[in-house]
Amino acid sequence: MITSEHIILATCFCIIFGGLSFKFRAVDLSGFVAGIFVGIPIIVFGGFRFFFILAFFFITASIATKFRYEEKSKKGVAEKNKGARSYINVLGNGIVASIFAVLYYVAPVYLNLDSNIFLYGFLGALATAAADTAGGEIGRLSNYKPRLITNLKVVETGADGGVTILGEFAELIIAFLIGIMAYLAGLGDLRIILITGVAGFVGSNIDSIVGATLETWYDFFGNNHTNIMATVAGGILGSILHFF
């Protein structure tokens, strides 16, 4: 049962974690505020084990963003604002996972559904976001030009939908690391590693496909829309793989 004390504790915890993220310039002020609103429902409805996975994603994403930042800056492909993420980045990568956390809590009570469906949805969504961020940031350091995921034509570094072998490898590693963290947190048996890893890796490549198509074709379709679509896809795939 959710109590007011539980909500207050979750809020305090998110403010502290968000404050540290702001202090170390992992987020700007808008990202700090957005992170609180993403984190609170994850703790309240999923528990601190869910938040542990979210925190691991955020830390790895920040490390990948800051890694060899000056080199990426010279190439003109570094994240703006010295890598500090804004509310658009935070919501684009975290809002779907937050919704899955809420569904995880209400599903068995109000929908008469297995809560694990939404646990794997949560993990698939976060693994997608983590893999996409790591793949993009690490892939930009590749010595070879990326190729468009839809037709394999060579494109400029940082182009929407461009992928590299280095970036793909980073996506695979990070996606499975999210699964390993979920296993270590006691959220499931060894299958959780495989399901989360596959869902995250596939979801991050769906992100590249959407980036190469919808994001390129339509001016109104931004990177945040791409991130949301990809995390939805990764979350749904995680839920589906749960049955197999």
Backbone as JSON, one array per atom type, in Angstrom:
{
  "sequence": "MITSEHIILATCFCIIFGGLSFKFRAVDLSGFVAGIFVGIPIIVFGGFRFFFILAFFFITASIATKFRYEEKSKKGVAEKNKGARSYINVLGNGIVASIFAVLYYVAPVYLNLDSNIFLYGFLGALATAAADTAGGEIGRLSNYKPRLITNLKVVETGADGGVTILGEFAELIIAFLIGIMAYLAGLGDLRIILITGVAGFVGSNIDSIVGATLETWYDFFGNNHTNIMATVAGGILGSILHFF",
  "N": [[0.84, -1.2, 0.0], [0.53, 2.21, -0.87], [1.77, 4.96, 0.88], [1.66, 8.28, 2.36], [4.09, 8.8, 3.55], [5.76, 7.17, 2.08], [5.71, 8.46, -0.41], [6.81, 10.94, 0.27], [9.39, 10.15, 1.04], [10.32, 9.09, -1.39], [10.29, 11.43, -2.93], [12.2, 13.03, -1.59], [14.48, 11.47, -1.96], [14.75, 11.52, -4.76], [15.18, 14.24, -5.16], [17.65, 14.58, -3.91], [19.31, 12.86, -5.45], [18.9, 14.02, -7.96], [19.9, 16.56, -7.41], [22.63, 16.05, -7.04], [23.23, 15.19, -9.61], [22.79, 17.54, -11.0], [24.75, 19.16, -9.85], [27.1, 17.94, -10.76], [26.86, 18.53, -13.39], [25.47, 16.83, -15.07], [22.88, 17.11, -15.76], [20.83, 19.93, -16.74], [19.04, 22.69, -15.18], [16.35, 22.36, -15.94], [16.37, 19.68, -16.64], [16.92, 18.56, -14.17], [14.53, 19.1, -12.75], [12.69, 17.69, -14.35], [13.69, 15.13, -14.02], [13.02, 14.56, -11.39], [10.24, 14.28, -11.54], [10.09, 12.08, -13.18], [11.42, 10.15, -11.68], [10.06, 9.89, -9.18], [7.46, 8.47, -9.5], [8.55, 6.03, -10.32], [9.92, 5.09, -8.07], [7.84, 5.09, -6.16], [5.86, 3.37, -7.27], [7.29, 1.22, -8.32], [9.37, 0.7, -6.6], [12.54, 0.82, -4.78], [14.35, -0.83, -6.06], [13.68, -0.68, -8.73], [14.33, 1.99, -9.11], [17.05, 1.85, -8.74], [17.9, 0.64, -11.1], [17.19, 2.65, -12.9], [18.88, 4.7, -11.99], [21.38, 3.54, -12.52], [21.29, 3.42, -15.31], [21.23, 6.2, -15.83], [23.67, 7.07, -14.81], [25.55, 5.62, -16.36], [24.87, 6.65, -18.87], [25.58, 9.31, -18.54], [28.34, 9.07, -18.14], [29.1, 8.03, -20.63], [28.41, 10.21, -22.22], [30.15, 12.24, -21.31], [32.57, 11.08, -21.86], [35.6, 11.45, -23.47], [34.87, 14.01, -24.35], [35.85, 16.44, -25.37], [37.09, 15.64, -27.71], [34.88, 14.78, -29.21], [33.62, 17.21, -29.34], [35.33, 18.73, -30.96], [34.88, 17.45, -33.33], [32.4, 18.34, -33.8], [30.16, 17.01, -32.92], [29.4, 16.71, -30.34], [27.33, 16.51, -27.39], [25.19, 19.22, -26.65], [25.62, 22.06, -24.4], [27.72, 21.27, -22.76], [27.28, 18.6, -22.28], [25.28, 18.43, -20.4], [22.1, 17.27, -19.73], [18.84, 18.18, -20.88], [15.37, 18.82, -19.98], [13.95, 17.74, -22.1], [15.57, 15.63, -23.02], [15.59, 14.04, -20.71], [12.86, 13.39, -20.29], [12.26, 12.2, -22.76], [13.81, 9.9, -22.66], [13.06, 8.7, -20.26], [10.29, 8.76, -19.61], [8.6, 6.73, -20.61], [9.5, 4.42, -19.3], [8.79, 5.16, -16.74], [6.0, 5.12, -16.91], [5.59, 2.38, -17.36], [6.42, 1.46, -14.87], [4.37, 2.41, -13.21], [2.22, 0.93, -14.26], [3.1, -1.59, -13.58], [2.55, -1.7, -10.88], [-0.24, -1.26, -10.72], [-1.37, -3.17, -12.38], [-1.82, -5.97, -11.44], [-3.75, -5.51, -9.52], [-5.83, -3.84, -10.48], [-6.12, -4.44, -13.19], [-5.98, -7.13, -13.44], [-3.73, -8.51, -14.41], [-0.53, -10.07, -15.03], [2.08, -8.77, -13.2], [4.72, -8.94, -14.0], [4.79, -8.64, -16.72], [4.91, -5.91, -17.11], [7.14, -5.29, -15.65], [9.21, -6.33, -17.27], [8.69, -4.73, -19.42], [9.36, -2.24, -18.41], [12.14, -2.65, -17.99], [12.98, -3.24, -20.61], [12.43, -0.81, -21.88], [14.15, 0.99, -20.49], [16.62, -0.23, -20.99], [16.76, 0.12, -23.73], [16.92, 2.93, -23.91], [19.33, 3.34, -22.54], [21.16, 1.86, -24.11], [20.9, 3.13, -26.59], [21.83, 5.73, -25.99], [24.49, 5.21, -25.15], [25.47, 3.92, -27.45], [25.26, 5.96, -29.35], [26.94, 7.99, -28.28], [29.45, 6.72, -27.89], [29.82, 5.61, -30.4], [30.3, 7.84, -31.97], [32.96, 8.28, -31.71], [34.21, 6.59, -33.36], [36.68, 5.53, -35.75], [35.87, 5.27, -38.27], [33.54, 6.31, -40.78], [30.04, 6.55, -40.1], [27.33, 4.37, -41.18], [24.22, 4.57, -42.83], [21.47, 3.1, -41.29], [19.37, 2.07, -42.73], [20.01, 1.75, -45.46], [22.7, 1.38, -45.61], [24.44, 3.3, -46.64], [27.25, 5.5, -46.61], [27.42, 8.05, -44.19], [27.65, 11.31, -42.61], [29.34, 11.73, -39.46], [27.32, 11.63, -36.62], [24.96, 11.9, -37.97], [21.42, 11.44, -38.25], [20.23, 8.21, -37.7], [22.59, 7.01, -38.45], [24.99, 4.4, -38.04], [27.66, 2.63, -36.41], [30.15, 0.04, -36.19], [31.49, 0.1, -33.76], [29.69, 1.6, -32.23], [27.43, -0.09, -32.27], [28.41, -2.27, -30.89], [28.82, -1.11, -28.38], [26.15, -0.55, -27.72], [25.12, -3.15, -27.47], [26.61, -4.15, -25.28], [25.89, -2.36, -23.17], [23.11, -2.72, -23.05], [22.9, -5.37, -22.17], [24.2, -5.07, -19.76], [22.35, -3.61, -18.28], [20.45, -5.61, -17.95], [21.95, -7.39, -16.38], [22.28, -5.85, -14.07], [19.63, -5.73, -13.26], [19.21, -8.39, -12.63], [21.05, -8.7, -10.5], [19.83, -7.02, -8.73], [17.79, -8.53, -7.9], [15.44, -8.78, -9.34], [14.61, -10.79, -11.01], [15.17, -14.09, -12.51], [17.97, -15.67, -14.23], [17.09, -15.41, -16.85], [16.27, -12.84, -17.13], [18.41, -11.3, -17.81], [19.01, -11.99, -20.47], [16.56, -11.38, -21.79], [16.23, -8.62, -21.25], [18.6, -7.62, -22.37], [18.35, -8.3, -25.13], [15.95, -6.97, -25.8], [16.69, -4.3, -25.29], [18.83, -3.92, -27.08], [17.66, -4.39, -29.61], [15.65, -2.44, -29.47], [17.21, -0.08, -29.42], [18.24, -0.09, -31.97], [15.92, 0.16, -33.41], [15.44, 2.77, -32.74], [17.46, 3.98, -34.28], [16.51, 3.38, -36.83], [14.06, 4.78, -36.88], [15.13, 7.31, -36.6], [16.49, 7.56, -39.01], [14.41, 7.67, -40.77], [11.54, 8.79, -40.07], [12.39, 10.96, -38.43], [14.13, 12.25, -40.11], [12.56, 12.82, -42.32], [10.44, 14.48, -41.5], [10.01, 17.74, -40.28], [8.84, 18.45, -37.86], [9.22, 16.27, -36.29], [11.13, 15.35, -33.76], [14.22, 14.47, -31.97], [13.44, 13.7, -29.43], [10.91, 12.62, -29.87], [11.66, 10.4, -31.35], [13.13, 8.99, -29.42], [11.11, 8.36, -27.57], [9.42, 6.72, -29.12], [11.17, 4.6, -29.63], [11.74, 3.63, -27.03], [9.22, 2.81, -26.27], [8.89, 0.73, -28.12], [11.03, -0.96, -27.35], [10.21, -1.55, -24.74], [7.75, -2.87, -25.17], [8.69, -5.06, -26.62], [10.25, -6.31, -24.65], [8.22, -7.09, -22.88], [6.84, -8.91, -24.52], [8.81, -10.86, -24.99], [8.98, -11.9, -22.49], [7.03, -13.87, -22.35], [8.12, -15.96, -23.73]],
  "CA": [[0.0, 0.0, 0.0], [1.3, 3.44, -0.96], [1.46, 5.91, 1.94], [2.23, 9.61, 2.18], [5.5, 8.7, 3.94], [6.45, 6.58, 0.94], [5.82, 9.5, -1.43], [7.76, 11.93, 0.77], [10.73, 9.53, 0.96], [10.69, 9.03, -2.81], [10.57, 12.8, -3.37], [13.49, 13.44, -1.01], [15.54, 10.68, -2.6], [14.9, 12.02, -6.13], [15.77, 15.58, -5.08], [19.07, 14.42, -3.6], [19.98, 12.29, -6.63], [18.86, 15.04, -9.0], [20.81, 17.64, -7.02], [23.99, 15.61, -7.35], [23.35, 15.18, -11.07], [22.92, 18.94, -11.41], [26.05, 19.63, -9.36], [28.14, 17.42, -11.64], [26.51, 18.98, -14.74], [24.9, 15.75, -15.89], [21.62, 17.7, -16.22], [20.64, 21.34, -16.43], [17.97, 22.89, -14.2], [15.1, 21.76, -16.44], [16.57, 18.23, -16.54], [16.8, 18.24, -12.75], [13.1, 19.09, -12.41], [12.05, 16.57, -15.07], [14.16, 13.88, -13.41], [12.24, 14.33, -10.17], [8.91, 13.8, -11.93], [10.26, 10.73, -13.74], [11.9, 9.24, -10.64], [9.11, 9.67, -8.09], [6.57, 7.32, -9.74], [9.32, 4.79, -10.42], [10.15, 4.62, -6.7], [6.56, 4.87, -5.48], [5.12, 2.23, -7.82], [8.18, 0.1, -8.61], [10.27, 0.45, -5.48], [13.91, 1.3, -4.94], [15.07, -1.67, -7.02], [13.43, -0.06, -10.03], [15.1, 3.23, -9.18], [18.44, 1.45, -8.87], [18.13, 0.44, -12.53], [17.13, 3.98, -13.51], [20.1, 5.41, -11.61], [22.49, 2.92, -13.25], [21.18, 3.93, -16.68], [21.58, 7.6, -15.9], [25.12, 7.21, -14.56], [26.28, 5.15, -17.54], [24.61, 7.59, -19.95], [26.38, 10.51, -18.26], [29.74, 8.72, -18.39], [29.27, 7.93, -22.09], [28.33, 11.56, -22.78], [31.35, 12.99, -20.94], [33.77, 10.36, -22.31], [36.31, 12.09, -24.59], [33.94, 15.04, -24.79], [36.55, 17.43, -26.17], [37.29, 15.06, -29.04], [33.59, 14.84, -29.9], [33.34, 18.62, -29.57], [36.12, 19.15, -32.12], [34.21, 16.89, -34.51], [31.12, 19.02, -33.94], [29.07, 16.06, -32.67], [29.22, 16.56, -28.89], [26.06, 16.97, -26.82], [25.25, 20.64, -26.3], [25.61, 22.45, -22.98], [28.77, 20.48, -22.12], [26.76, 17.27, -21.95], [24.19, 18.49, -19.42], [20.85, 16.92, -20.41], [17.69, 19.03, -20.57], [14.12, 18.1, -19.68], [13.55, 16.99, -23.28], [16.33, 14.39, -22.99], [15.17, 13.23, -19.55], [11.52, 12.86, -20.54], [12.32, 11.32, -23.92], [14.42, 8.62, -22.3], [12.58, 8.1, -19.03], [8.86, 8.81, -19.34], [7.98, 5.44, -20.91], [9.85, 3.53, -18.19], [7.99, 5.6, -15.6], [4.64, 4.61, -17.13], [5.63, 0.94, -17.12], [6.51, 1.25, -13.42], [3.02, 2.6, -12.67], [1.43, -0.22, -14.68], [3.6, -2.74, -12.8], [1.87, -1.68, -9.59], [-1.71, -1.31, -10.81], [-1.83, -4.27, -13.23], [-2.43, -7.13, -10.76], [-4.86, -5.09, -8.66], [-6.94, -3.22, -11.22], [-6.24, -4.97, -14.55], [-5.92, -8.58, -13.34], [-2.65, -8.94, -15.28], [0.74, -10.41, -14.39], [2.9, -7.56, -13.1], [6.0, -9.14, -14.68], [4.67, -8.09, -18.08], [5.32, -4.51, -17.08], [8.52, -5.28, -15.19], [10.06, -6.5, -18.43], [8.49, -3.54, -20.23], [10.2, -1.21, -17.78], [13.55, -2.96, -18.26], [13.2, -3.1, -22.04], [12.43, 0.62, -22.19], [15.37, 1.59, -19.97], [17.76, -0.79, -21.71], [16.77, 0.8, -25.02], [17.42, 4.29, -23.71], [20.74, 3.25, -22.17], [21.92, 1.38, -25.26], [20.89, 4.18, -27.62], [22.71, 6.81, -25.56], [25.87, 4.73, -25.19], [25.83, 3.67, -28.84], [25.44, 7.23, -30.03], [28.09, 8.72, -27.76], [30.68, 5.97, -28.15], [29.93, 5.44, -31.85], [30.83, 9.07, -32.57], [34.41, 8.24, -31.59], [34.72, 5.61, -34.32], [37.61, 6.03, -36.77], [35.23, 5.08, -39.57], [32.28, 7.01, -40.95], [28.87, 5.68, -39.9], [26.5, 4.02, -42.34], [22.8, 4.69, -42.55], [20.99, 1.76, -40.93], [18.34, 1.62, -43.68], [20.56, 1.36, -46.77], [24.16, 1.2, -45.43], [25.23, 4.33, -47.29], [28.1, 6.26, -45.69], [26.9, 9.37, -43.83], [28.52, 12.05, -41.71], [29.26, 11.4, -38.04], [26.24, 12.35, -35.95], [23.74, 11.93, -38.79], [20.31, 10.63, -37.73], [20.15, 6.88, -38.3], [23.91, 6.47, -38.76], [25.48, 3.43, -37.06], [29.01, 2.12, -36.58], [30.39, -1.22, -35.48], [31.82, 0.47, -32.38], [28.44, 1.99, -31.56], [26.59, -1.27, -32.11], [29.01, -3.08, -29.81], [28.51, -0.4, -27.13], [24.73, -0.77, -27.45], [24.94, -4.52, -27.02], [27.18, -4.28, -23.94], [25.11, -1.61, -22.19], [21.79, -3.34, -22.92], [23.04, -6.55, -21.32], [24.56, -4.61, -18.42], [21.09, -3.28, -17.6], [19.89, -6.9, -17.55], [22.75, -7.91, -15.27], [21.93, -5.07, -12.88], [18.29, -6.17, -12.84], [19.39, -9.7, -11.99], [21.72, -8.48, -9.22], [18.87, -6.36, -7.85], [16.81, -9.52, -7.48], [14.16, -8.59, -10.03], [14.25, -11.98, -11.78], [16.22, -15.1, -12.65], [18.95, -15.39, -15.27], [16.42, -15.04, -18.1], [16.07, -11.39, -17.17], [19.58, -10.72, -18.49], [18.85, -12.2, -21.91], [15.4, -10.65, -22.29], [16.52, -7.19, -21.2], [19.65, -7.32, -23.34], [17.82, -8.39, -26.49], [14.97, -5.89, -25.97], [17.4, -3.04, -25.34], [19.63, -3.83, -28.3], [16.73, -4.23, -30.73], [15.02, -1.13, -29.32], [18.14, 0.99, -29.79], [18.34, -0.09, -33.43], [14.67, 0.77, -33.87], [15.7, 4.21, -32.61], [18.23, 4.4, -35.46], [15.63, 3.3, -38.0], [13.14, 5.92, -36.81], [15.94, 8.5, -36.86], [16.82, 7.61, -40.44], [13.19, 7.83, -41.56], [10.6, 9.81, -39.62], [13.08, 12.16, -37.93], [14.74, 12.89, -41.27], [11.53, 13.21, -43.28], [9.49, 15.48, -41.0], [10.65, 18.77, -39.45], [8.24, 18.48, -36.51], [9.57, 15.03, -35.58], [12.45, 15.55, -33.15], [14.91, 13.35, -31.34], [12.66, 13.23, -28.28], [9.87, 11.73, -30.41], [12.35, 9.16, -31.71], [13.45, 8.28, -28.18], [9.88, 7.82, -26.99], [8.98, 5.6, -29.96], [12.1, 3.49, -29.45], [11.58, 3.05, -25.7], [7.95, 2.07, -26.32], [9.17, -0.52, -28.84], [11.87, -1.82, -26.5], [9.4, -2.02, -23.62], [6.79, -3.87, -25.66], [9.45, -6.27, -26.95], [10.59, -6.95, -23.39], [7.01, -7.74, -22.39], [6.54, -10.06, -25.37], [9.83, -11.9, -24.76], [8.68, -12.5, -21.18], [6.18, -15.04, -22.55], [8.86, -17.01, -24.41]],
  "C": [[0.88, 1.25, 0.0], [0.83, 4.42, 0.11], [2.09, 7.26, 1.62], [3.72, 9.61, 2.55], [6.33, 8.15, 2.79], [6.7, 7.63, -0.15], [6.85, 10.55, -1.02], [9.19, 11.4, 0.66], [11.21, 9.49, -0.48], [11.06, 10.41, -3.34], [11.92, 13.27, -2.87], [14.64, 12.74, -1.71], [15.8, 11.22, -4.02], [15.54, 13.41, -6.14], [17.26, 15.49, -4.81], [19.83, 13.9, -4.81], [20.02, 13.32, -7.76], [19.8, 16.2, -8.7], [22.26, 17.3, -7.31], [24.24, 15.6, -8.85], [23.53, 16.6, -11.6], [24.28, 19.5, -11.02], [27.18, 19.19, -10.29], [27.83, 17.65, -13.12], [26.1, 17.83, -15.67], [23.55, 16.2, -16.46], [21.65, 19.2, -15.97], [19.46, 21.47, -15.47], [16.67, 22.24, -14.65], [15.18, 20.23, -16.37], [16.45, 17.74, -15.11], [15.34, 18.12, -12.33], [12.4, 17.9, -13.07], [12.44, 15.23, -14.45], [13.4, 13.54, -12.14], [10.88, 13.72, -10.52], [8.96, 12.42, -12.58], [10.58, 9.74, -12.62], [10.88, 8.92, -9.57], [8.16, 8.51, -8.36], [7.31, 5.99, -9.86], [9.59, 4.22, -9.04], [8.83, 4.24, -6.03], [5.89, 3.59, -5.96], [6.01, 1.01, -8.09], [9.1, -0.27, -7.46], [11.69, 0.9, -5.8], [14.74, 0.42, -5.87], [14.88, -1.16, -8.44], [14.29, 1.2, -10.18], [16.59, 2.94, -9.31], [18.8, 1.25, -10.35], [18.13, 1.78, -13.26], [18.42, 4.76, -13.23], [21.31, 4.87, -12.36], [22.48, 3.39, -14.7], [21.68, 5.36, -16.76], [23.08, 7.83, -15.71], [25.92, 6.77, -15.78], [26.09, 6.1, -18.72], [25.45, 8.85, -19.78], [27.86, 10.25, -18.53], [30.01, 8.66, -19.89], [29.26, 9.31, -22.74], [29.6, 12.35, -22.52], [32.63, 12.37, -21.49], [34.34, 11.0, -23.57], [35.45, 13.19, -25.22], [34.63, 16.05, -25.71], [36.79, 16.93, -27.59], [36.0, 15.11, -29.85], [33.23, 16.29, -30.22], [34.09, 19.14, -30.79], [35.51, 18.61, -33.42], [32.88, 17.57, -34.79], [29.93, 18.12, -33.67], [28.82, 15.85, -31.17], [27.85, 17.07, -28.47], [26.22, 18.42, -26.39], [25.3, 20.83, -24.79], [26.59, 21.61, -22.15], [28.26, 19.13, -21.6], [25.65, 17.25, -20.93], [22.85, 18.28, -20.15], [19.71, 17.81, -19.94], [16.47, 18.17, -20.28], [13.67, 17.27, -20.87], [14.26, 15.64, -23.32], [15.82, 13.46, -21.89], [13.81, 12.6, -19.8], [11.52, 11.88, -21.71], [12.85, 9.95, -23.59], [13.75, 7.93, -21.11], [11.08, 8.01, -18.83], [8.17, 7.47, -19.59], [8.26, 4.44, -19.79], [9.03, 3.87, -16.95], [6.56, 5.08, -15.72], [4.58, 3.11, -16.9], [5.71, 0.63, -15.63], [5.14, 1.41, -12.76], [2.15, 1.4, -13.02], [1.84, -1.48, -13.92], [2.84, -2.85, -11.48], [0.37, -1.91, -9.73], [-2.23, -2.54, -11.56], [-2.47, -5.43, -12.48], [-3.68, -6.76, -9.95], [-6.07, -4.66, -9.47], [-7.16, -3.83, -12.61], [-6.22, -6.5, -14.59], [-4.89, -9.17, -14.32], [-1.4, -9.25, -14.47], [1.63, -9.17, -14.38], [4.24, -7.69, -13.82], [5.98, -8.67, -16.13], [5.24, -6.68, -18.11], [6.7, -4.33, -16.46], [9.47, -5.37, -16.38], [9.87, -5.34, -19.42], [9.34, -2.4, -19.73], [11.67, -1.42, -18.13], [13.88, -2.8, -19.74], [13.29, -1.64, -22.45], [13.73, 1.28, -21.72], [16.61, 1.07, -20.68], [17.88, -0.17, -23.09], [17.36, 2.19, -24.9], [18.92, 4.27, -23.4], [21.61, 2.85, -23.36], [22.0, 2.45, -26.34], [21.85, 5.31, -27.25], [24.17, 6.4, -25.67], [26.33, 4.52, -26.63], [26.1, 4.95, -29.6], [26.7, 7.95, -29.6], [29.41, 8.02, -28.06], [30.9, 5.82, -29.66], [30.51, 6.66, -32.54], [32.36, 9.13, -32.52], [35.04, 7.25, -32.57], [35.65, 6.27, -35.34], [37.0, 5.93, -38.17], [33.9, 5.83, -39.61], [31.11, 6.05, -40.7], [28.15, 5.4, -41.21], [25.04, 4.11, -41.92], [22.21, 3.29, -42.36], [20.01, 1.21, -41.96], [18.91, 1.15, -45.01], [22.09, 1.2, -46.78], [25.01, 2.18, -46.21], [26.03, 5.1, -46.25], [27.5, 7.65, -45.47], [27.88, 10.04, -42.88], [28.3, 11.61, -40.26], [28.19, 12.26, -37.38], [24.95, 12.42, -36.74], [22.68, 11.02, -38.19], [20.26, 9.3, -38.46], [21.49, 6.28, -38.69], [24.4, 5.54, -37.67], [26.92, 3.04, -37.42], [29.14, 0.79, -35.84], [30.69, -0.94, -34.02], [30.56, 0.83, -31.6], [27.53, 0.82, -31.31], [27.1, -2.15, -30.97], [28.71, -2.44, -28.44], [27.05, -0.6, -26.74], [24.48, -2.16, -26.88], [25.43, -4.7, -25.58], [26.3, -3.6, -22.9], [23.74, -2.24, -21.97], [21.86, -4.56, -21.99], [23.47, -6.17, -19.9], [23.32, -4.22, -17.62], [20.43, -4.57, -17.11], [20.63, -7.51, -16.37], [22.43, -7.17, -13.97], [20.55, -5.46, -12.35], [18.37, -7.51, -12.12], [20.02, -9.54, -10.6], [20.8, -7.79, -8.22], [17.77, -7.31, -7.39], [15.46, -9.38, -8.15], [13.73, -9.8, -10.85], [15.4, -12.97, -11.83], [17.13, -14.74, -13.83], [18.33, -14.99, -16.61], [16.28, -13.54, -18.26], [17.22, -10.7, -17.89], [19.4, -10.81, -20.0], [17.71, -11.36, -22.48], [15.67, -9.15, -22.33], [17.56, -6.8, -22.24], [19.14, -7.3, -24.77], [16.85, -7.23, -26.75], [15.66, -4.54, -26.11], [18.18, -2.85, -26.63], [18.74, -3.62, -29.53], [16.07, -2.85, -30.67], [15.92, 0.02, -29.74], [18.33, 1.05, -31.3], [17.05, 0.41, -34.07], [14.78, 2.29, -33.78], [16.44, 4.73, -33.84], [17.37, 4.39, -36.72], [14.66, 4.47, -38.03], [13.9, 7.22, -37.1], [16.25, 8.68, -38.32], [15.6, 7.87, -41.31], [12.36, 9.01, -41.07], [11.29, 11.1, -39.18], [13.72, 12.95, -39.07], [13.69, 13.48, -42.2], [10.71, 14.41, -42.82], [10.18, 16.45, -40.04], [10.13, 18.76, -38.01], [8.65, 17.29, -35.66], [11.0, 15.14, -35.06], [13.02, 14.31, -32.52], [14.15, 12.81, -30.13], [11.52, 12.32, -28.71], [10.47, 10.36, -30.76], [12.64, 8.34, -30.46], [12.21, 7.63, -27.56], [9.39, 6.61, -27.79], [9.86, 4.38, -29.73], [11.93, 2.83, -28.08], [10.24, 2.31, -25.58], [8.17, 0.72, -26.98], [9.99, -1.48, -28.0], [11.09, -2.38, -25.32], [8.4, -3.09, -24.03], [7.5, -5.17, -26.0], [9.85, -7.02, -25.69], [9.41, -7.7, -22.81], [6.68, -8.99, -23.19], [7.52, -11.21, -25.11], [9.63, -12.6, -23.42], [7.88, -13.79, -21.33], [6.94, -16.2, -23.17], [10.11, -17.42, -23.66]]
}
